[in-house]
Every structure is written in structure tokens, then in C-alpha cells.
Amino acid sequence: MAHLKGKSTWERCEALIDIAHPYFRDVLIREAEAMGIWTKTNRQDETVTLPPGPL
């Protein structure tokens, strides 16, 4: 469960990525980067690299 109340947008994003299945974390981070929510300075623990292409 992710507790999102009172958190900033990037903190909410981080909390949701933390509870996501490891297979999807890299994709979620890339999408958050494209939306301007996640930056290189944000935490990136234990991400899984996926091959390019659709899921």
C-alpha cells in the first residue's frame, strides 16, 4: 500500500513505483521522466532494465 496524502508529485510517483512489480519500474520511471515528474536526481533503487519495444 502506498500512502500518498500530503506528498509532492514526485514523492507520490516514487511511492507508486516502489510498490510496482520490478518488471515495470524502469518503464514507469521513463514515463515519469517524459512527464517531467522524475529527474536524474530522484532516487532510482533496484530498477530492472527492459528490452526496447512495447510491453
Buried (B, 14 or more C-beta within 10 A) or exposed (E): EEEEEEEEEBEBBBBBBEEBEEEBBBBBBEBBEEEEBBEEEBEEEEBEEEEEEEE
